Amino acid sequence: MRSVVWLLLGIGLGACAGVELDAINPDGVDLSGTWLLDFSESDATPNFRSGLGGRARVARRGNDEIAKQRTEILGAAGSGFAFIVHDYQVLSADKLKIEQNHDSMGIAHEPGVYRDVSWGEKQRGLWEVYAGWEDRHLLIISKAPDMSVTERYMMKGNRLEVELKIQADDEERVLRRVYNRRSLSAR
């Protein structure tokens, strides 16, 4: 029975995403390497710890596990945006080290933690994650009750643009981080 529930959740996530992602990198896009943040081209790291625009955060009723995790990380009044900034290290990383293979990649965020991403549908903590390729872009679509994050990794020459579309606290934000590939001679 539990397998059927997870299968239906997985199908629902793909359908809700409204996009079909390919598990095969169609054009051989290689995101591997060391990437340094271009501060002048990137949006600043958001600070949503005190809610949006200084407004008080109204507590929601809903999934007890999500509420517990938010409270552990942010305190009782933490916003969904603050939770996302904590969970999505790319929003504050000055450097990325990416290792990519045919079915997954690993991202070391500095500062931050290491993250594994596998193509397809997976559970990551409270997030249902759907990752794969849309044309030459890697998309990672993550959903949890009352929150969603769509990460789009786009190669543009020796630049890696990461666009994050974040929906939480009944609002939507789009943030952009731009990284330049560190040359091999700079090691």
MONOR-V86363 format. One record per residue. N is the residue number from 0. RES is the residue in one small letter. OMEGA is omega in radians with two decimals (999 if undefined). Layout:
[[N/RES/OMEGA] [N/RES/OMEGA]]
This chain:
[[0/m/-3.12] [1/r/3.12] [2/s/3.13] [3/v/3.12] [4/v/-3.14] [5/w/3.10] [6/l/3.13] [7/l/3.08] [8/l/3.13] [9/g/3.10] [10/i/3.12] [11/g/3.13] [12/l/3.12] [13/g/3.13] [14/a/3.14] [15/c/-3.13] [16/a/3.10] [17/g/-3.11] [18/v/3.06] [19/e/-3.11] [20/l/-3.13] [21/d/3.10] [22/a/3.13] [23/i/3.10] [24/n/-2.97] [25/p/-3.08] [26/d/3.12] [27/g/3.11] [28/v/-3.12] [29/d/3.13] [30/l/-3.10] [31/s/3.05] [32/g/3.09] [33/t/-3.04] [34/w/-3.14] [35/l/-3.09] [36/l/3.00] [37/d/-3.05] [38/f/-3.08] [39/s/-3.12] [40/e/-3.02] [41/s/2.98] [42/d/3.10] [43/a/3.05] [44/t/-3.11] [45/p/3.06] [46/n/-3.11] [47/f/-3.07] [48/r/-3.12] [49/s/3.12] [50/g/-3.09] [51/l/3.05] [52/g/3.12] [53/g/3.13] [54/r/3.10] [55/a/3.12] [56/r/3.11] [57/v/-3.14] [58/a/3.13] [59/r/2.97] [60/r/-3.12] [61/g/-3.06] [62/n/-3.10] [63/d/-3.14] [64/e/3.11] [65/i/3.13] [66/a/3.13] [67/k/-3.13] [68/q/3.10] [69/r/-3.10] [70/t/3.12] [71/e/-3.08] [72/i/-2.93] [73/l/-3.00] [74/g/-3.00] [75/a/-3.04] [76/a/-3.08] [77/g/3.12] [78/s/3.05] [79/g/3.10] [80/f/3.13] [81/a/3.10] [82/f/-3.13] [83/i/3.12] [84/v/3.10] [85/h/-3.04] [86/d/-3.08] [87/y/-3.01] [88/q/-3.14] [89/v/3.14] [90/l/-3.14] [91/s/-3.10] [92/a/3.05] [93/d/-3.08] [94/k/3.05] [95/l/2.97] [96/k/-3.05] [97/i/2.99] [98/e/-3.06] [99/q/2.98] [100/n/-3.01] [101/h/-3.06] [102/d/-3.09] [103/s/2.99] [104/m/3.06] [105/g/-3.13] [106/i/3.01] [107/a/3.14] [108/h/3.08] [109/e/-0.14] [110/p/3.11] [111/g/-3.05] [112/v/3.11] [113/y/3.14] [114/r/3.02] [115/d/3.09] [116/v/3.09] [117/s/3.11] [118/w/-3.12] [119/g/-3.07] [120/e/-3.10] [121/k/3.00] [122/q/3.10] [123/r/-3.05] [124/g/3.13] [125/l/-3.09] [126/w/2.89] [127/e/-3.01] [128/v/3.10] [129/y/-3.07] [130/a/3.09] [131/g/-2.99] [132/w/2.99] [133/e/-3.01] [134/d/-3.10] [135/r/-3.10] [136/h/3.00] [137/l/3.09] [138/l/3.02] [139/i/-3.09] [140/i/-3.10] [141/s/-3.14] [142/k/3.01] [143/a/3.13] [144/p/3.10] [145/d/-3.11] [146/m/2.96] [147/s/3.11] [148/v/3.02] [149/t/3.11] [150/e/3.09] [151/r/3.13] [152/y/-3.05] [153/m/3.06] [154/m/3.06] [155/k/-3.05] [156/g/3.09] [157/n/3.12] [158/r/3.06] [159/l/3.07] [160/e/3.10] [161/v/3.11] [162/e/3.13] [163/l/3.04] [164/k/-3.02] [165/i/3.05] [166/q/3.12] [167/a/3.08] [168/d/3.14] [169/d/3.10] [170/e/3.09] [171/e/3.08] [172/r/3.02] [173/v/-3.13] [174/l/-3.08] [175/r/3.06] [176/r/-3.11] [177/v/-3.12] [178/y/3.05] [179/n/3.12] [180/r/3.06] [181/r/-3.09] [182/s/-3.14] [183/l/-3.12] [184/s/-3.13] [185/a/-3.10] [186/r/999]]
